Amino acid sequence: MSSSDDALQSLTQPSPRSLELLRERAGLTSELHRRIQGTKLYRYQPYRKQKEFHAAGALHRERLLMAANQVGKTLAGRQMLHMCNICQAAFHLTGRYPDWWQGKRWNRPGVPDALDGVVVQHVSGGTSTLGFNPRLRRRMRATVDYP
């Protein structure tokens, strides 16, 4: 092997230190991505109409949000996941409201012991339960503390 071949190989082969730095950077990038994905709720910044929808919850139990395509109803490109409604449900279930929130606030968790649902840790220390069973709708409508 000539000295020019040695020089070329040293330029194309990463050093052990370079490999270590690349692995570290890849790990940090992966962790940053994980953290960003895990904080979508806290980074939610509603448009004016969405804010009005949330604020109306302080006075009205039922509201309607109709909106065109591409105006903030979807979450990360997933069809039919309505960011506005998802965030509102998450705020109520956890009791963690953003500073801009003017809608109804719950200072305690929702109904316990609902079947076929999700249990979420509430900021008060209790738990909120979101039920999915359609047979329970009539019972839940009378008992669930959800606006």
N, C-alpha and C positions, 0 to 999 in steps of 0.2 A: 504494500500500500504506500502510495506517495504521500508527501507532506500535504499536498493540496487535497487529497482524499481525506486525510485526517482532519484537516480544517473544515471541509465540507460536512463531515460526519458530526463534528462538534457543534456545527451550526444547526443541524437538523435533528439531533438527538437532545431532548430536554435533560437538563441535569436533575439529579435526585431532589435538589432543593426546589427547582422549578416545578417538578411534579407534585411535591408536597404543597407548594403554594396554590397550584391549580386545584388540587383536591380540597384544600381549605376553602378556596373561593367558591367551588361548586357546592360545598356543604353550607356555606353562608348564604348563597343564592337560594338554595333549596329551603333553608329555614326562613328566609325573608318571604319567599313565595307562600310558604305555609302560614306565616303570620298574617300576611295580607289577605289570604283567602279566609282566615278565621275572624277577620274584623270587618267584613262587609256591612254588617248591621250598624256598627259604630261609625262607619264612613258614609252612611246613607244621608244624602242631602236632597230633600224633596224639592221639586219645582213648586212654583207659587200655588198652582191648583191642588197639588198633593198636600201642601201645608194647610190650605183651606179645608180640605177633606179631613185631615187629622184634627184640626182645631174644632171643626163642627161636632166632633165626638163628645166635646164637653157638654153640649146642649141636646144632641140628638142621638138616640140609640141606634137608629138605622140611617144610613146614608148611601148615596150612589155615586160612584166615580166612573164616569164614562170618558174614554179617551181614545184618540186615534193610535195608529201603529207608530212605533218608534218615539214615544214620548215619555218613557220611564216606567212602563208597566211590567217589563220583563226583568229577570235577574240573570245576568251572565249568559244571555242568549238562550236560556232554556224556555221553551214555549210554555205558555199559560202559568208561569210563576209570576204572580203580580207583586212586584217589589213593595209597592205601597202597602198592600194588605199584609204581606209577609212581615214587614217591619213593624207594622202596628200590632200584629198578633205577638211578635217577639217582645216588643216593649211591654205590653200588658202582662205576658206570661212571666217575664223576668223581673218586672218592676224597675227596670233600668231605662230611664227616659233621657233623650238628648236635651241639651240646654234649650233648643228652639221649640220644644214640645209645648203646645198650648191646649191639646185635647185632654180628655178625661185621664186621670191618673188613678191607679189602684195602689193602695198602700198595704195590701195583703194579698196572699195567693188566691187563686180561683178554687173551684169545686174539687174536693179530694175524691178518690175512689171511683173515678169515671172509668168505664170499661173501654178497651180498644183505643187507647190514646197515648199521648206522650206526656211524661212528667218532666217539668222544667224547674230548676232551682230558682226561687224568687229571691230578690235582694234582701227581703226581710228575714230570710232564714227558713221560711216555709217552702212549699212546692206548689206549683200551678199544674193543672192537668188539662190537656187539650184532647177531647174525645173525638173519635172518628166514626163511631157506630151510628148509622142512620136511624136505627130503631130507637135510639135514645134521644133523638132530636126533640120530641114532644116533652119528655121529662127534663131534658137539659135546658130547653127554652125557659122553663119555669124556675130552674135552679141555678143555672150558670151565671156567675157574675162577670159577664163579658159584654161590653157595650155593643 
